[in-house]
Amino acid sequence: MKDGELLERIVLNPKVMVGKPVIRGTRLTVDFILNLLAHGATEKEILEEYKGLTEEDIRACFLFATKALKDTDFMPLAAEPT
């Protein structure tokens, strides 16, 4: 699936979840799905828990986050010890 097709699965609507990016047709935010994965949930577990989701929806969350961070510069929160 092409980037554009995946990204169409993510929508921003000020009337849904205060405008946070969500998976189309749901109130599941991109950051919620990524947080589940970061804390050890598997894709299979997420798909079983949220029956309307697809593998492509989860991939769309990754792609959206990647695109959102692409041109972001980060500053360290603290200096690393030398």
Secondary structure as the mmCIF struct_conf table of DSSP 4:
data_model
#
loop_
_struct_conf.conf_type_id
_struct_conf.id
_struct_conf.beg_label_comp_id
_struct_conf.beg_label_asym_id
_struct_conf.beg_label_seq_id
_struct_conf.end_label_comp_id
_struct_conf.end_label_asym_id
_struct_conf.end_label_seq_id
HELX_RH_AL_P HELX_RH_AL_P1 ASP A 3 LEU A 7
TURN_TY1_P TURN_TY1_P1 GLU A 8 ARG A 9
STRN STRN1 ILE A 10 VAL A 11
TURN_TY1_P TURN_TY1_P2 PRO A 14 LYS A 15
BEND BEND1 VAL A 16 VAL A 16
HELX_RH_3T_P HELX_RH_3T_P1 MET A 17 GLY A 19
STRN STRN2 VAL A 22 ILE A 23
TURN_TY1_P TURN_TY1_P3 ARG A 24 GLY A 25
BEND BEND2 THR A 26 ARG A 27
STRN STRN3 THR A 29 THR A 29
HELX_RH_AL_P HELX_RH_AL_P2 VAL A 30 ALA A 38
TURN_TY1_P TURN_TY1_P4 HIS A 39 GLY A 40
HELX_RH_AL_P HELX_RH_AL_P3 GLU A 43 GLU A 49
BEND BEND3 TYR A 50 TYR A 50
TURN_TY1_P TURN_TY1_P5 LYS A 51 GLY A 52
HELX_RH_AL_P HELX_RH_AL_P4 GLU A 55 LEU A 69
TURN_TY1_P TURN_TY1_P6 LYS A 70 ASP A 71
BEND BEND4 LEU A 77 ALA A 78
HELX_LH_PP_P HELX_LH_PP_P1 ALA A 79 PRO A 81
#
